[in-house]
Amino acid sequence: MAKMTKSQMLSALAEKTGLSKKDVANFMDSLTEMAYKEVKGAGEFVVPGIGKLVKVHRKARMGRNPATGQEIQIPAKTVVKFRVSKSAKDAVL
C-alpha cells in the first residue's frame, strides 16, 4: 500500500468529519503553525493519542566522514524530535 499524500489525507478527513476540504486544510495549517510556535517557545507540543514534538539539545561529538574516513568534529545543535505516545504504539504494533 502506498503512502497517503496530503491531498488524500485532506479528502479522507473531509469525508469522515463532514467538513469541506478547504476547512480541513485550514485546520491542518493552523495546527501545524501552532505546533511550530509551541515547540519553538515552550520546547514541546503534544498531540493527544499520537505523540509529541520535542526540542532537544544535542551535544558536540566526534563523527566520521563516510567518503574519506576522516574524523570530524560535529558541533552542538538543537533538533526537533517526535516521540510517539504509548497508545499509538499499542494501536499500531
C-alpha distance (Angstrom), angle and dihedral (degrees) to the residues before:
residue distance angle dihedral
M1 . . .
A2 3.81 . .
K3 3.81 123.7 .
M4 3.79 116.5 -91.7
T5 3.81 112.9 -107.4
K6 3.80 123.5 -139.8
S7 3.80 90.4 -105.8
Q8 3.81 92.1 50.9
M9 3.81 90.5 47.9
L10 3.81 92.1 51.1
S11 3.82 90.9 48.5
A12 3.81 92.7 49.0
L13 3.82 92.6 47.7
A14 3.81 91.4 47.1
E15 3.80 90.2 51.3
K16 3.84 93.9 47.4
T17 3.81 96.0 45.2
G18 3.80 100.0 36.7
L19 3.81 90.5 -126.2
S20 3.79 124.3 127.6
K21 3.80 119.1 -96.7
K22 3.81 88.0 -115.4
D23 3.83 92.1 55.5
V24 3.81 91.3 47.5
A25 3.83 90.8 48.3
N26 3.83 90.7 50.3
F27 3.82 90.4 49.0
M28 3.82 92.7 49.7
D29 3.81 91.6 47.4
S30 3.83 90.6 49.5
L31 3.81 91.8 48.1
T32 3.81 91.3 49.8
E33 3.81 92.4 47.9
M34 3.81 90.9 48.6
A35 3.83 91.3 48.7
Y36 3.82 92.4 52.4
K37 3.81 92.1 47.4
E38 3.83 93.8 48.0
V39 3.82 94.6 46.9
K40 3.79 90.9 48.4
G41 3.82 93.0 48.9
A42 3.81 108.0 28.1
G43 3.80 97.9 22.8
E44 3.81 95.1 -124.0
F45 3.82 141.5 60.1
V46 3.81 121.3 -170.5
V47 3.81 124.8 -152.7
P48 3.83 101.7 -167.4
G49 3.79 112.8 -124.5
I50 3.81 93.5 10.8
G51 3.79 109.6 56.4
K52 3.77 142.9 -100.7
L53 3.78 140.9 -82.0
V54 3.80 110.7 -129.4
K55 3.80 130.7 -170.5
V56 3.82 108.7 -136.1
H57 3.82 130.5 -174.4
R58 3.82 112.6 -135.4
K59 3.80 118.4 -154.1
A60 3.80 122.8 -127.5
R61 3.79 111.9 -93.4
M62 3.77 144.3 171.8
G63 3.80 117.7 -98.5
R64 3.76 138.4 173.1
N65 3.79 128.8 -117.6
P66 3.83 102.4 -125.8
A67 3.81 92.8 -151.5
T68 3.81 97.9 52.9
G69 3.80 104.2 15.5
Q70 3.81 89.2 -127.8
E71 3.82 116.3 146.2
I72 3.80 114.4 -117.7
Q73 3.80 135.1 -174.5
I74 3.81 112.3 -115.8
P75 3.83 109.8 -154.7
A76 3.82 124.6 -129.9
K77 3.79 114.8 -94.9
T78 3.77 143.7 165.8
V79 3.81 117.4 -110.4
V80 3.80 136.4 179.7
K81 3.81 118.5 -122.5
F82 3.79 131.4 -174.3
R83 3.80 116.8 -137.0
V84 3.79 114.1 -162.1
S85 3.81 116.1 -136.7
K86 3.79 121.3 -116.9
S87 3.82 91.7 -117.3
A88 3.84 90.8 54.3
K89 3.80 91.4 49.0
D90 3.79 91.1 49.4
A91 3.81 92.2 48.5
V92 3.81 94.7 48.5
L93 3.79 100.8 35.6
